[in-house]
Amino acid sequence: MLRTIRLTLAVIFFALITLLFLDFTGTLHAWFGWMAKIQFLPAVLALNIGVVLFLAVLTLVFGRIYCSVICPLGVFQDIVSWLSAKRKKNRFRYSSALKWLRYGVLGVFVLAIIGGLNSFVVLLAPYSSYGRIVSSLFSPLYQWANNGLAYLAERADSYAFYETDVWMKSLPTLLIATVTLVVLIVLAWRGGRTYCNTICPVGTVLGFLSKYSLLKPVIDTKKCNSCGLCARNCKASCINIKAHEIDYSRCVACMDCINKCRKGAITYTRRKPASAAVSQETSVAPEQVNDARRAFLSTTAVFAATAALKAQEKKVDGGLAVIEDKKIPERATPITPPGSLSARHFAQHCTACQLCVSVCPNQVLRPSSDLTKLMQPEMSYERGYCRPECAKCAEVCPTDAIHLTSLAEKSAVQIGHAVWIKENCICITDKMECGNCTRHCPAGAIQMVPSDPEDEASIKIPVVNAERCIGCGACENLCPSRPFSAIYVEGHVMHRTV
């Protein structure tokens, strides 16, 4: 019963968190966005003391329930391990804890956070690693399936679905997500929770707390016949059946051992101190008091992802000529989203989980390739611009790396300023009137003035009021010049209110 309850809750959490990354409309975040905010590392970086204390108390009472129910990367490993068990049953065995590796990785992880080496931090963060896998590898399949449904619905005169562009936002992020997925599958297929109990820093922290948890699996030596079935089914490899001991720092409270024990010798109960010590040669452990079993509640949930159809078609101008894609300009300072305050604040708080990238409706956010802030989102305007009426990135950010109180605040934040490139402007190269940047500037920061101050009839060119510009990128995105825009946004290290 306990295992059924745990599996039910794990499937629900796993399915909904996965859908948060797949849902490009951002609709689900209004209901289930809290699931991202209660992940351990995002709560720590957001200084959300309430959530951190809740997870600590949860662990001190129930053990590492977070790892077996709430953490999506942990549940994903359980799924892989379950599939592996279809081929070979009873394949695990007890192994000693690699404490030097666990605490060594944790120490380096903490030093990396203090020293601002966020590229290393985001590689090991379990929630962020899973987010990158879903957004880089699973999301394209989900979007292609959506586009296929949109295509079929359109033929049936229905607009229940709409097409969305499927494109590679960052090659380094895609490669890292692929390597992470392969490593996790190999480790989980062969050793169950190997990653969680040797590398994951969150697992190490919660493992230390779980040693002192109130409730935990306890072996009753009176009933145990030392068959070893529990140890051979423990994916954490933490049951030493010869000594009748469980390493609670590695136990993830999956309840598999309770389910497998045919003698009812393992119960999830309060562990009590031994009444007498017996030598290990006799293979008899100290007596434990066997309390009554406890239960929670029930139900099941299933998650499925679908296949793909229809790639993005080339855009053409009136059906006559292919419109050349824009190229990314060389920015001296990358642009961080409104609400991130500064490049330093953003780098310190962002876990590079890609949740904001997944829900950005304007396709402005994409993972950085810069090693100093690898995979953390930055803004670029080749496919869209940051619309004043949109604040989805701030709504979904679990760490408050992006924080906006209102849309009015967003419209007043200057994240960069526009720069005009005379050599690219069609007003100069083609001697023709344009004014596209002026017409679409929401801040009114661009004006068209005569190119010759002494001749009012001369071709007009854009002039940027850098003090008024908020860096939204409308001018850069809508500029007709190709392949580089005649006007682009240069980022600011520190944001300010205009």
C-alpha positions as CSV (number, residue, x, y, z in Angstrom):
1,M,0.0,0.0,0.0
2,L,2.8,2.4,0.9
3,R,4.6,1.7,-2.4
4,T,1.4,2.2,-4.3
5,I,0.9,5.6,-2.7
6,R,4.4,6.6,-3.3
7,L,4.2,5.6,-7.0
8,T,0.9,7.4,-7.4
9,L,2.3,10.7,-6.1
10,A,5.6,10.3,-8.0
11,V,3.7,9.8,-11.3
12,I,1.5,12.8,-10.7
13,F,4.5,15.1,-9.9
14,F,6.6,13.7,-12.7
15,A,3.8,14.1,-15.3
16,L,2.9,17.6,-14.3
17,I,6.5,18.9,-14.0
18,T,7.2,17.5,-17.4
19,L,4.2,19.2,-18.9
20,L,5.4,22.5,-17.4
21,F,8.4,22.3,-19.8
22,L,6.3,21.0,-22.7
23,D,3.5,23.5,-22.4
24,F,4.6,26.3,-24.8
25,T,1.4,28.3,-24.0
26,G,2.3,28.7,-20.3
27,T,-1.3,27.8,-19.4
28,L,-0.4,25.1,-16.9
29,H,1.8,27.4,-14.8
30,A,-1.1,29.2,-13.3
31,W,-2.2,25.9,-11.7
32,F,1.0,23.9,-11.2
33,G,3.9,26.4,-11.3
34,W,4.3,25.8,-7.6
35,M,5.8,22.4,-8.4
36,A,8.8,24.1,-9.9
37,K,9.1,26.4,-6.9
38,I,9.3,23.6,-4.4
39,Q,12.4,22.1,-6.0
40,F,15.3,22.2,-3.6
41,L,18.0,24.2,-5.4
42,P,15.6,26.8,-6.9
43,A,14.2,27.3,-3.4
44,V,17.7,27.8,-2.0
45,L,18.7,30.3,-4.7
46,A,15.4,32.2,-4.3
47,L,16.1,32.3,-0.6
48,N,12.6,30.8,-0.1
49,I,13.2,29.9,3.5
50,G,9.6,28.5,3.9
51,V,10.1,25.9,1.1
52,V,13.6,25.0,2.3
53,L,12.3,24.4,5.8
54,F,9.4,22.4,4.5
55,L,11.6,20.1,2.5
56,A,14.0,19.7,5.5
57,V,11.1,18.9,7.9
58,L,9.6,16.5,5.3
59,T,13.0,14.7,5.1
60,L,13.4,14.6,8.9
61,V,10.0,13.0,9.3
62,F,9.6,10.7,6.3
63,G,13.2,10.3,4.9
64,R,14.1,11.2,1.3
65,I,10.6,11.4,0.0
66,Y,11.7,14.5,-2.0
67,C,14.0,12.3,-4.1
68,S,11.4,9.5,-4.8
69,V,8.4,11.7,-5.3
70,I,9.1,15.4,-6.0
71,C,12.4,15.4,-7.9
72,P,11.6,14.7,-11.6
73,L,15.2,13.5,-12.3
74,G,14.9,10.9,-9.5
75,V,11.5,9.7,-10.8
76,F,12.9,9.5,-14.3
77,Q,15.7,7.2,-13.1
78,D,13.1,5.0,-11.4
79,I,11.3,4.7,-14.7
80,V,14.6,3.6,-16.5
81,S,15.4,1.2,-13.6
82,W,11.8,-0.3,-13.8
83,L,12.3,-0.9,-17.5
84,S,15.6,-2.5,-16.9
85,A,14.0,-4.8,-14.3
86,K,11.8,-6.2,-17.1
87,R,14.9,-7.8,-18.5
88,K,16.7,-8.8,-15.3
89,K,15.0,-9.1,-11.9
90,N,16.7,-9.1,-8.5
91,R,19.9,-7.5,-10.0
92,F,21.0,-5.1,-7.2
93,R,23.3,-5.9,-4.3
94,Y,24.6,-4.0,-1.3
95,S,27.6,-1.7,-1.9
96,S,29.4,0.6,0.6
97,A,28.7,4.3,0.3
98,L,31.3,6.3,-1.6
99,K,31.4,9.1,1.1
100,W,34.6,10.7,-0.2
101,L,32.9,11.2,-3.7
102,R,29.5,12.3,-2.3
103,Y,30.9,14.9,0.1
104,G,33.7,15.9,-2.3
105,V,31.2,16.7,-5.1
106,L,29.0,18.6,-2.5
107,G,32.0,20.6,-1.3
108,V,33.0,21.6,-4.8
109,F,29.3,22.4,-5.6
110,V,29.0,24.7,-2.6
111,L,32.3,26.4,-3.4
112,A,31.1,26.9,-7.0
113,I,27.9,28.6,-5.8
114,I,29.9,30.9,-3.5
115,G,32.5,31.6,-6.2
116,G,29.9,32.3,-8.9
117,L,31.0,29.4,-11.1
118,N,27.4,28.9,-12.2
119,S,28.3,26.8,-15.3
120,F,29.4,24.0,-12.9
121,V,26.5,24.5,-10.6
122,V,23.8,24.2,-13.3
123,L,25.4,21.0,-14.7
124,L,24.8,19.1,-11.4
125,A,21.5,20.6,-10.3
126,P,19.0,17.7,-10.7
127,Y,15.9,19.7,-11.4
128,S,17.7,21.9,-14.0
129,S,19.3,18.9,-15.7
130,Y,15.9,17.3,-16.2
131,G,14.4,20.6,-17.4
132,R,17.2,20.8,-20.1
133,I,16.5,17.2,-21.2
134,V,12.8,17.9,-21.6
135,S,13.1,21.3,-23.3
136,S,15.9,20.3,-25.6
137,L,15.0,16.7,-26.5
138,F,11.4,16.0,-25.7
139,S,9.8,19.4,-26.4
140,P,10.6,19.3,-30.2
141,L,8.7,16.0,-30.4
142,Y,5.8,17.4,-28.5
143,Q,5.7,20.5,-30.7
144,W,5.9,18.5,-33.9
145,A,2.9,16.4,-32.7
146,N,1.1,19.7,-31.9
147,N,1.8,21.0,-35.4
148,G,0.5,17.7,-36.9
149,L,-2.7,18.1,-35.0
150,A,-3.0,21.8,-36.0
151,Y,-2.5,20.7,-39.7
152,L,-5.3,18.1,-39.4
153,A,-7.6,20.5,-37.5
154,E,-7.2,23.2,-40.1
155,R,-8.3,20.8,-42.8
156,A,-11.4,20.1,-40.7
157,D,-12.0,23.9,-40.3
158,S,-11.1,23.8,-36.7
159,Y,-8.7,26.0,-34.9
160,A,-8.4,24.2,-31.6
161,F,-4.6,23.9,-32.2
162,Y,-2.1,26.3,-33.7
163,E,1.3,25.7,-35.2
164,T,4.5,26.7,-33.4
165,D,8.0,27.0,-34.7
166,V,10.4,24.1,-33.9
167,W,14.0,25.2,-33.9
168,M,17.3,24.6,-32.2
169,K,17.8,27.3,-29.6
170,S,21.4,26.3,-28.6
171,L,23.7,23.6,-29.9
172,P,25.8,23.4,-26.7
173,T,22.7,23.0,-24.5
174,L,21.4,20.3,-26.9
175,L,24.7,18.4,-26.7
176,I,24.9,18.7,-22.9
177,A,21.2,17.6,-22.5
178,T,21.9,14.6,-24.8
179,V,25.1,13.6,-22.8
180,T,23.2,14.0,-19.5
181,L,20.4,11.8,-20.7
182,V,22.7,9.1,-22.0
183,V,24.7,9.1,-18.7
184,L,21.6,8.9,-16.6
185,I,20.0,6.1,-18.6
186,V,23.2,4.0,-18.4
187,L,23.6,4.6,-14.7
188,A,20.0,4.0,-13.9
189,W,19.8,0.9,-16.2
190,R,22.7,-0.7,-14.5
191,G,22.7,0.6,-10.9
192,G,19.3,2.3,-10.2
193,R,20.0,5.4,-8.0
194,T,23.7,5.5,-8.6
195,Y,23.6,9.2,-9.7
196,C,21.5,10.2,-6.7
197,N,23.8,8.6,-4.2
198,T,27.2,9.4,-5.6
199,I,27.0,12.6,-7.6
200,C,23.8,14.6,-6.9
201,P,24.5,17.3,-4.3
202,V,20.9,17.6,-3.3
203,G,20.7,13.9,-2.6
204,T,23.8,14.2,-0.4
205,V,22.3,17.1,1.6
206,L,19.0,15.3,2.1
207,G,20.8,12.0,2.7
208,F,22.5,13.6,5.7
209,L,19.2,14.7,7.1
210,S,17.5,11.4,6.4
211,K,19.8,9.6,8.8
212,Y,17.9,11.3,11.6
213,S,14.4,10.9,10.1
214,L,11.6,9.8,12.4
215,L,10.1,7.2,10.0
216,K,12.1,4.8,8.0
217,P,12.2,1.2,6.8
218,V,13.2,-1.0,9.7
219,I,14.2,-4.7,9.6
220,D,12.7,-6.9,12.2
221,T,15.4,-9.5,12.9
222,K,12.8,-11.9,14.5
223,K,11.0,-12.3,11.2
224,C,13.9,-11.9,8.7
225,N,15.3,-15.1,7.3
226,S,18.2,-13.3,5.5
227,C,16.9,-14.4,2.1
228,G,18.3,-11.1,0.6
229,L,15.3,-10.4,-1.6
230,C,15.0,-6.9,-0.2
231,A,18.7,-6.1,-0.9
232,R,18.5,-7.5,-4.5
233,N,15.6,-5.1,-5.2
234,C,17.0,-2.0,-3.5
235,K,17.8,0.4,-6.3
236,A,19.8,2.5,-3.8
237,S,22.0,-0.5,-2.9
238,C,21.8,0.5,0.7
239,I,20.5,-2.7,2.5
240,N,23.2,-4.8,4.1
241,I,21.3,-8.0,4.8
242,K,24.2,-9.8,6.4
243,A,24.3,-7.1,9.2
244,H,20.6,-6.4,8.9
245,E,21.3,-2.7,8.4
246,I,20.0,0.0,6.1
247,D,22.1,3.0,5.1
248,Y,19.5,5.6,5.6
249,S,21.6,8.4,4.0
250,R,21.1,6.6,0.7
251,C,17.6,5.2,1.2
252,V,15.1,7.1,-1.0
253,A,12.0,5.7,0.8
254,C,10.8,4.0,-2.4
255,M,9.2,1.2,-0.3
256,D,10.3,-1.5,-2.8
257,C,11.9,-3.5,0.0
258,I,8.7,-3.6,2.0
259,N,6.8,-4.7,-1.1
260,K,9.3,-7.5,-1.9
261,C,9.7,-9.0,1.6
262,R,7.6,-12.1,1.9
263,K,7.9,-12.4,5.6
264,G,6.8,-8.9,6.5
265,A,10.1,-8.3,8.2
266,I,10.5,-4.7,6.9
267,T,8.1,-2.0,8.1
268,Y,8.1,1.7,7.6
269,T,8.0,2.8,11.1
270,R,9.9,4.7,13.8
271,R,13.4,3.3,14.3
272,K,14.2,2.7,17.9
273,P,17.6,2.1,19.5
274,A,18.9,-1.4,19.9
275,S,18.3,-3.1,23.3
276,A,21.5,-5.2,23.1
277,A,24.6,-5.6,20.9
278,V,25.3,-8.9,19.2
279,S,28.5,-9.8,17.4
280,Q,28.4,-9.8,13.5
281,E,29.8,-13.3,13.3
282,T,26.5,-14.8,14.5
283,S,24.7,-12.7,11.8
284,V,22.1,-11.6,14.4
285,A,21.3,-7.9,14.5
286,P,19.9,-6.0,17.6
287,E,16.2,-6.3,18.2
288,Q,14.0,-3.6,16.9
289,V,10.6,-2.7,18.1
290,N,8.0,-3.4,15.4
291,D,5.3,-0.7,15.4
292,A,2.1,-0.6,13.4
293,R,2.2,0.3,9.7
294,R,1.1,3.7,8.4
295,A,-0.7,4.7,5.3
296,F,-1.4,7.9,3.3
297,L,-3.9,8.0,0.3
298,S,-4.3,6.6,-3.2
299,T,-4.9,7.0,-7.1
300,T,-2.9,6.7,-10.3
301,A,-1.9,9.0,-13.1
302,V,-0.3,8.3,-16.4
303,F,1.7,10.5,-18.7
304,A,2.3,10.0,-22.4
305,A,4.2,12.0,-25.0
306,T,3.5,11.7,-28.7
307,A,5.3,11.7,-32.1
308,A,5.9,14.3,-34.7
309,L,4.8,15.8,-38.1
310,K,5.4,18.7,-40.3
311,A,8.5,20.9,-40.1
312,Q,8.6,24.6,-40.3
313,E,8.1,25.9,-43.8
314,K,10.2,28.6,-45.4
315,K,8.8,32.1,-45.3
316,V,8.5,33.9,-48.6
317,D,7.8,37.4,-49.7
318,G,4.6,37.3,-51.7
319,G,5.4,33.8,-52.9
320,L,8.2,35.3,-55.0
321,A,11.5,35.3,-53.0
322,V,12.7,33.6,-50.0
323,I,13.2,36.0,-47.1
324,E,16.8,35.6,-45.8
325,D,17.1,34.7,-42.1
326,K,18.5,37.3,-39.8
327,K,21.9,36.8,-38.2
328,I,22.7,37.5,-34.5
329,P,24.7,40.7,-34.1
330,E,27.9,40.8,-32.1
331,R,26.8,42.3,-28.8
332,A,29.4,43.7,-26.4
333,T,27.1,43.0,-23.5
334,P,24.5,40.2,-23.6
335,I,20.9,41.1,-22.8
336,T,19.2,39.6,-19.7
337,P,15.4,39.7,-19.3
338,P,13.5,42.6,-17.6
339,G,13.3,41.8,-13.9
340,S,16.7,40.2,-13.7
341,L,18.1,43.5,-12.2
342,S,21.7,42.9,-13.5
343,A,23.8,40.4,-15.3
344,R,25.5,39.4,-12.0
345,H,22.2,39.0,-10.1
346,F,20.8,36.9,-12.9
347,A,23.9,34.7,-13.1
348,Q,23.9,34.0,-9.4
349,H,20.2,33.0,-9.1
350,C,19.5,31.3,-12.5
351,T,19.7,27.5,-12.5
352,A,19.5,27.3,-16.3
353,C,16.4,25.0,-16.1
354,Q,15.1,26.4,-19.4
355,L,11.5,26.9,-18.1
356,C,11.4,30.5,-19.2
357,V,12.9,29.6,-22.6
358,S,10.1,27.0,-23.0
359,V,7.2,29.3,-22.4
360,C,8.5,32.5,-24.1
361,P,5.8,33.1,-26.7
362,N,8.0,35.6,-28.7
363,Q,11.0,33.2,-29.0
364,V,13.3,35.9,-27.6
365,L,15.0,33.8,-24.9
366,R,17.6,31.2,-25.7
367,P,20.4,29.4,-23.7
368,S,23.7,31.2,-23.7
369,S,26.8,29.6,-25.2
370,D,29.2,31.7,-23.1
371,L,31.1,29.4,-20.7
372,T,30.8,31.9,-17.8
373,K,27.0,31.6,-17.9
374,L,26.6,28.5,-19.9
375,M,22.9,27.6,-20.7
376,Q,21.5,30.5,-18.8
377,P,18.9,32.4,-20.9
378,E,19.8,35.5,-22.8
379,M,17.8,37.6,-25.2
380,S,18.1,37.9,-28.9
381,Y,15.6,39.3,-31.4
382,E,15.9,37.4,-34.7
383,R,12.6,35.7,-34.3
384,G,10.6,38.2,-32.2
385,Y,10.9,40.9,-29.7
386,C,10.1,41.3,-26.0
387,R,6.5,42.6,-26.0
388,P,5.5,45.0,-23.2
389,E,2.3,43.0,-22.4
390,C,4.1,39.7,-21.8
391,A,5.8,38.7,-18.5
392,K,5.6,34.9,-18.7
393,C,9.3,34.4,-18.0
394,A,8.9,36.2,-14.6
395,E,5.7,34.2,-13.9
396,V,7.4,30.8,-14.3
397,C,10.9,31.5,-12.9
398,P,11.2,29.3,-9.8
399,T,14.3,31.1,-8.3
400,D,13.1,34.7,-8.7
401,A,16.1,35.3,-11.0
402,I,13.5,37.1,-13.1
403,H,11.0,39.1,-10.9
404,L,8.4,41.6,-12.0
405,T,5.7,43.1,-9.9
406,S,3.6,44.3,-12.8
407,L,3.7,45.0,-16.6
408,A,4.0,48.7,-15.8
409,E,7.3,47.9,-14.1
410,K,8.5,45.9,-17.1
411,S,7.8,48.8,-19.5
412,A,9.9,51.1,-17.4
413,V,12.9,48.8,-17.1
414,Q,15.8,49.6,-19.5
415,I,17.6,46.3,-20.3
416,G,19.6,47.9,-23.1
417,H,19.5,50.5,-25.8
418,A,19.3,50.5,-29.6
419,V,22.2,51.3,-31.8
420,W,21.8,52.4,-35.5
421,I,24.2,51.0,-38.1
422,K,24.3,53.4,-41.0
423,E,26.0,51.0,-43.4
424,N,23.1,48.5,-43.1
425,C,20.1,50.8,-43.3
426,I,18.1,50.7,-46.5
427,C,17.5,54.4,-46.1
428,I,21.1,54.9,-47.0
429,T,21.9,51.8,-49.1
430,D,18.7,51.9,-51.2
431,K,17.9,55.6,-50.9
432,M,14.3,54.9,-49.8
433,E,12.0,55.9,-46.9
434,C,11.4,53.2,-44.3
435,G,10.7,54.3,-40.7
436,N,9.8,50.7,-39.6
437,C,11.8,51.1,-36.4
438,T,10.0,54.4,-35.5
439,R,6.5,53.1,-36.1
440,H,6.9,50.0,-33.9
441,C,9.0,51.5,-31.0
442,P,6.7,51.1,-27.9
443,A,8.8,53.7,-26.0
444,G,8.8,56.3,-28.7
445,A,12.6,56.3,-28.5
446,I,13.3,56.5,-32.2
447,Q,12.6,59.5,-34.5
448,M,13.1,59.9,-38.2
449,V,15.1,63.0,-39.1
450,P,16.5,64.3,-42.5
451,S,19.8,62.7,-43.4
452,D,20.9,66.2,-44.5
453,P,20.1,68.7,-41.7
454,E,20.1,71.5,-44.2
455,D,17.7,69.8,-46.6
456,E,14.3,69.0,-45.1
457,A,13.4,67.0,-48.3
458,S,16.4,64.6,-47.9
459,I,15.9,60.9,-47.1
460,K,15.0,60.5,-43.4
461,I,17.1,58.3,-41.1
462,P,16.4,57.0,-37.6
463,V,17.9,58.7,-34.5
464,V,17.8,56.8,-31.2
465,N,17.1,58.5,-27.8
466,A,19.2,56.1,-25.7
467,E,17.8,57.5,-22.4
468,R,14.3,56.6,-23.4
469,C,14.9,53.3,-25.1
470,I,14.1,50.2,-23.0
471,G,15.8,47.6,-25.2
472,C,12.7,45.6,-26.1
473,G,14.1,44.8,-29.6
474,A,11.1,45.7,-31.7
475,C,13.3,47.9,-33.9
476,E,15.9,45.1,-34.4
477,N,13.3,42.4,-35.1
478,L,11.2,44.4,-37.5
479,C,14.0,46.0,-39.4
480,P,13.8,44.9,-43.1
481,S,17.6,44.9,-43.6
482,R,19.2,41.4,-44.1
483,P,21.1,39.5,-43.0
484,F,22.0,42.0,-40.2
485,S,19.5,44.6,-39.0
486,A,20.4,48.2,-39.4
487,I,19.5,48.7,-35.8
488,Y,20.3,46.4,-32.9
489,V,20.1,46.4,-29.1
490,E,23.2,46.6,-26.9
491,G,22.7,45.1,-23.5
492,H,23.3,46.8,-20.1
493,V,25.2,45.1,-17.3
494,M,22.9,46.9,-14.8
495,H,19.3,47.6,-15.5
496,R,17.7,50.9,-14.6
497,T,14.3,52.5,-14.5
498,V,13.5,55.1,-17.2
